[in-house]
Amino acid sequence: QDAIDRKEKRSETFKAAVHGLETDTPALKTEELGRRAPQWVRDNLVTMCMRCKEPFNAITRRRHHCRACGYVVCARCSDYKAELQYDGNRPNRVCQECFIFLTGHTVLEDREGKYKGILEKGAAEVSSKSLLCSSLQLLDKNGKGGTRGWFVIPQDDPLVLYIYAAPQDVRAHTSIPLLGYQVRDMPQSESRHLFQLAQSRQVFTFMADTEELKQRWMKAMARSAAGITHPEEEEEDA
């Protein structure tokens, strides 16, 4: 019974993970793992291993693809071999989770059931249930350079702005509690659509790709800063 329960739990975990991918990636059903070639997650959509969440780099932690689920993973998390039916039952590099699922073997370092910290929510999972998500640029203090990333206000955590390096990352690199901030508009130019979050001496300056996107973010952030968690609350206040 314990084995059956663990099998069902892994199945549900895969269903949740697969459906969390971006909408342009066809869902791979659990029962198709190993039987059908997956569509690989593109390298440029992630900056960290989709299993252990460690950042990639060009020397010590390079990108690999699991041949079963298509996730981008590091060498340590893909140091497993499993026979895949779609490839004539030849052994292929797979991630730890797929190895356990396809072979039924256990490994010493089982991360199943690991608690997800506040920054460990996957970008795709959070974006699929968000109040607003898109690419933005967070400018540095002099306003000349900055960090471009994927920004999300989740439905289940509407008072916090999560910042990911890429839209398929499995962990946010930082978050900003929005409650109490003021949202400031800034003069529009031909190529720079700027706005700010300000509270006391803390100021964040953002740049959107379009004026329409800027206005959507200003409205969403102002709502969160005022503590409004549902649209109907905004109507009642009005």
C-alpha positions, 0 to 999 in steps of 0.5 A: 500500500505504501508503494501504491501511495508513493506511485500515486503521489509521484504521478500527481507531482508530474501532472502538476509540474507538466501543466505548469509549463508555459502554454506554448509547450504541449502537456506531456501526460504522466503515462506518456513519460518515456513512451513519447519524446517530450518537447524540451524547455528552451535554454533561454527560458531558465537560469537555474536547474529546474530540479535543484534550483542552483544557478547555471554557469558556463563552467561548473554547472552546465545545462542538460535536458532530461530526455523523459520530461524535457526539463532543463537540469544540471549534470548532478540532477541528470546523472541517471539513466533510464530506458525510454520506449520512444528511443527503442528502450535505449538508456537515456540521460534523465532527471532524478524524478523521472528515474524514480518514476520510470524505474521504481528505484529509490535514490539516497537524495530524495527531495520529494515533499521538500517544503517550498520556501517563499521564493521557491515557487516556480515562475510558470506555476505562479504566472498561470495563476497571477493577477499580472505577469510580464517582462519588466526592467528594474533600473539601478539607482542612476537610472541608466542600467538595470536588471531585466526579468520576469515579474509576477503578482500571484493570485494567492499572494497578491500583496507581493511582487516576485522577480524571476530572472526568466519565465521558466525559473523554478525559484524567484531571486527576490520579492518586494512586499507591496503593501504601503508603497506609493506608485508614481508615474514618470514622464513618458518618452519615445522609448522609456515607459517608467514608473516607480514604487516609493516608501520612505527612502526606498525607491524602485524604478521600473521600465515597461516595454509599452505605455499600455503595459506600464499603466496595467502594472501601475494599476495592479501595484497600486491595488496591492499597495492599498491592500486590495486583494480582490477586484470586488473590494476595489468596487466596494471602496469606490 
